[in-house]
Amino acid sequence: MSTKVLLWQTVDKLGKRGDQVSVSDGYARNYLYPRKLATPATTGAAREFKAAARKAEKHEGDIKRQYSDLAAQIGNTHVTIEMLANNEGVLFGGVTPSAVADALKRAGLEVNGKFILIDAAIKRLGDYTVTVRFHPEVQSKLKVTVTASRAEQAAGAEADEENPFTKGISVDEAEKHDPKMRGKRPKKMKEGKDGKKEGAAAEGGGKAAGEKKAEVKEEKPVKTEKKKE
């Protein structure tokens, strides 16, 4: 036997939302009704459906009006997100919808992360575009730039500050003007006046040792000649 049902949702190859169609009793009872896709096509069900349809239509209109201005603002906004990354620009973790929502909040725009769609995973530093969709008819494209975090940049700058060669000055000058540099001079950087003095001392010591050895060699034949006499 067949029965007439009112579709509350569009069902593929059967009908659109609001249509009244005839289906088998088993199909209605075992598939449509349990999934709340349809109800028996009674007069009361038809009135209920019309009321629900008007409410849904009003809700969609409210959404369009509520978010249309916000979507326009988002389309003219460019946000920056700071992330930790390695030297090759690969992020330690990906950019999430909540991170984009936080960036929009800093820009003065309140957007729930559920409306933010990131089509392809963002895993590197650079410029990207994400979609903010409030409704199928109300959506916008947001420009996002992912940069290395300031803390990471500061750490790199601090490391450069501790390296005298990045300043273009000698190690001696670095130690003179920055007490923290004292005692941190690498062995390969021991050059300049001190290095020359050390080299001179080493050279002098070598000469003195050579002269002493020569004296010893000269004394041996003298002692031998005395024994022959």
Contacts in CASP RR format, 6 or more apart in sequence:
PFRMAT RR
TARGET T0000
AUTHOR 0000-0000-0000
METHOD contacts of the structure
MODEL  1
MSTKVLLWQTVDKLGKRGDQVSVSDGYARNYLYPRKLATPATTGAAREFK
AAARKAEKHEGDIKRQYSDLAAQIGNTHVTIEMLANNEGVLFGGVTPSAV
ADALKRAGLEVNGKFILIDAAIKRLGDYTVTVRFHPEVQSKLKVTVTASR
AEQAAGAEADEENPFTKGISVDEAEKHDPKMRGKRPKKMKEGKDGKKEGA
AAEGGGKAAGEKKAEVKEEKPVKTEKKKE
1 24 0 8 1.000
1 25 0 8 1.000
2 22 0 8 1.000
2 23 0 8 1.000
2 24 0 8 1.000
2 25 0 8 1.000
3 22 0 8 1.000
3 23 0 8 1.000
3 24 0 8 1.000
3 25 0 8 1.000
3 28 0 8 1.000
3 40 0 8 1.000
4 20 0 8 1.000
4 21 0 8 1.000
4 22 0 8 1.000
4 40 0 8 1.000
4 41 0 8 1.000
5 20 0 8 1.000
5 21 0 8 1.000
5 22 0 8 1.000
5 23 0 8 1.000
5 28 0 8 1.000
5 32 0 8 1.000
5 38 0 8 1.000
5 39 0 8 1.000
5 40 0 8 1.000
5 41 0 8 1.000
6 18 0 8 1.000
6 19 0 8 1.000
6 20 0 8 1.000
6 38 0 8 1.000
6 39 0 8 1.000
6 40 0 8 1.000
6 41 0 8 1.000
6 42 0 8 1.000
6 45 0 8 1.000
6 46 0 8 1.000
6 49 0 8 1.000
7 14 0 8 1.000
7 15 0 8 1.000
7 16 0 8 1.000
7 17 0 8 1.000
7 18 0 8 1.000
7 19 0 8 1.000
7 20 0 8 1.000
7 21 0 8 1.000
7 32 0 8 1.000
7 37 0 8 1.000
7 38 0 8 1.000
8 17 0 8 1.000
8 18 0 8 1.000
8 36 0 8 1.000
8 37 0 8 1.000
8 38 0 8 1.000
8 39 0 8 1.000
8 49 0 8 1.000
8 52 0 8 1.000
9 17 0 8 1.000
9 36 0 8 1.000
9 37 0 8 1.000
9 38 0 8 1.000
10 16 0 8 1.000
10 17 0 8 1.000
11 32 0 8 1.000
11 37 0 8 1.000
11 38 0 8 1.000
14 21 0 8 1.000
14 23 0 8 1.000
15 21 0 8 1.000
18 49 0 8 1.000
18 53 0 8 1.000
20 41 0 8 1.000
20 46 0 8 1.000
23 32 0 8 1.000
23 38 0 8 1.000
28 38 0 8 1.000
28 40 0 8 1.000
31 37 0 8 1.000
32 38 0 8 1.000
33 39 0 8 1.000
39 45 0 8 1.000
60 135 0 8 1.000
63 134 0 8 1.000
63 135 0 8 1.000
63 138 0 8 1.000
64 135 0 8 1.000
64 137 0 8 1.000
64 138 0 8 1.000
66 134 0 8 1.000
67 134 0 8 1.000
67 135 0 8 1.000
67 138 0 8 1.000
68 138 0 8 1.000
70 109 0 8 1.000
70 111 0 8 1.000
70 134 0 8 1.000
71 132 0 8 1.000
71 134 0 8 1.000
71 138 0 8 1.000
71 139 0 8 1.000
71 140 0 8 1.000
72 140 0 8 1.000
73 109 0 8 1.000
74 104 0 8 1.000
74 109 0 8 1.000
74 111 0 8 1.000
74 132 0 8 1.000
74 140 0 8 1.000
74 141 0 8 1.000
74 142 0 8 1.000
75 140 0 8 1.000
75 141 0 8 1.000
75 142 0 8 1.000
75 143 0 8 1.000
77 104 0 8 1.000
77 107 0 8 1.000
77 109 0 8 1.000
77 142 0 8 1.000
77 143 0 8 1.000
78 143 0 8 1.000
78 144 0 8 1.000
78 145 0 8 1.000
79 100 0 8 1.000
79 103 0 8 1.000
79 104 0 8 1.000
79 106 0 8 1.000
79 107 0 8 1.000
79 142 0 8 1.000
79 143 0 8 1.000
79 144 0 8 1.000
79 145 0 8 1.000
80 103 0 8 1.000
80 144 0 8 1.000
80 145 0 8 1.000
80 146 0 8 1.000
80 147 0 8 1.000
81 95 0 8 1.000
81 99 0 8 1.000
81 100 0 8 1.000
81 103 0 8 1.000
81 144 0 8 1.000
81 145 0 8 1.000
81 146 0 8 1.000
81 147 0 8 1.000
82 146 0 8 1.000
82 147 0 8 1.000
82 148 0 8 1.000
82 149 0 8 1.000
82 150 0 8 1.000
83 91 0 8 1.000
83 92 0 8 1.000
83 93 0 8 1.000
83 94 0 8 1.000
83 95 0 8 1.000
83 125 0 8 1.000
83 146 0 8 1.000
83 147 0 8 1.000
83 148 0 8 1.000
83 149 0 8 1.000
84 91 0 8 1.000
84 92 0 8 1.000
84 93 0 8 1.000
84 148 0 8 1.000
84 149 0 8 1.000
84 152 0 8 1.000
85 91 0 8 1.000
85 92 0 8 1.000
85 124 0 8 1.000
85 125 0 8 1.000
85 148 0 8 1.000
85 152 0 8 1.000
86 92 0 8 1.000
89 124 0 8 1.000
89 125 0 8 1.000
89 148 0 8 1.000
90 123 0 8 1.000
90 124 0 8 1.000
91 122 0 8 1.000
91 123 0 8 1.000
91 124 0 8 1.000
91 125 0 8 1.000
91 146 0 8 1.000
93 123 0 8 1.000
94 121 0 8 1.000
94 122 0 8 1.000
94 123 0 8 1.000
95 118 0 8 1.000
95 122 0 8 1.000
95 128 0 8 1.000
95 144 0 8 1.000
95 146 0 8 1.000
96 118 0 8 1.000
97 113 0 8 1.000
97 114 0 8 1.000
97 116 0 8 1.000
97 117 0 8 1.000
97 118 0 8 1.000
98 113 0 8 1.000
100 113 0 8 1.000
100 116 0 8 1.000
100 118 0 8 1.000
100 130 0 8 1.000
100 142 0 8 1.000
100 144 0 8 1.000
101 111 0 8 1.000
101 112 0 8 1.000
101 113 0 8 1.000
101 116 0 8 1.000
103 144 0 8 1.000
104 110 0 8 1.000
104 111 0 8 1.000
104 142 0 8 1.000
105 111 0 8 1.000
111 132 0 8 1.000
115 132 0 8 1.000
115 133 0 8 1.000
115 134 0 8 1.000
116 130 0 8 1.000
116 131 0 8 1.000
116 132 0 8 1.000
116 142 0 8 1.000
117 130 0 8 1.000
117 131 0 8 1.000
117 132 0 8 1.000
117 133 0 8 1.000
118 130 0 8 1.000
119 130 0 8 1.000
119 131 0 8 1.000
122 128 0 8 1.000
122 144 0 8 1.000
122 146 0 8 1.000
124 146 0 8 1.000
125 146 0 8 1.000
125 147 0 8 1.000
125 148 0 8 1.000
126 145 0 8 1.000
126 146 0 8 1.000
126 147 0 8 1.000
127 143 0 8 1.000
127 144 0 8 1.000
127 145 0 8 1.000
127 146 0 8 1.000
128 143 0 8 1.000
128 144 0 8 1.000
128 145 0 8 1.000
128 146 0 8 1.000
129 141 0 8 1.000
129 142 0 8 1.000
129 143 0 8 1.000
129 144 0 8 1.000
130 141 0 8 1.000
130 142 0 8 1.000
130 144 0 8 1.000
131 139 0 8 1.000
131 140 0 8 1.000
131 141 0 8 1.000
131 142 0 8 1.000
132 139 0 8 1.000
132 140 0 8 1.000
132 141 0 8 1.000
132 142 0 8 1.000
133 139 0 8 1.000
160 166 0 8 1.000
161 167 0 8 1.000
162 180 0 8 1.000
162 181 0 8 1.000
162 184 0 8 1.000
164 170 0 8 1.000
164 171 0 8 1.000
164 173 0 8 1.000
164 174 0 8 1.000
164 181 0 8 1.000
164 189 0 8 1.000
167 174 0 8 1.000
170 192 0 8 1.000
171 181 0 8 1.000
171 185 0 8 1.000
171 189 0 8 1.000
171 191 0 8 1.000
172 192 0 8 1.000
172 193 0 8 1.000
174 181 0 8 1.000
175 181 0 8 1.000
175 182 0 8 1.000
175 183 0 8 1.000
175 185 0 8 1.000
190 198 0 8 1.000
END
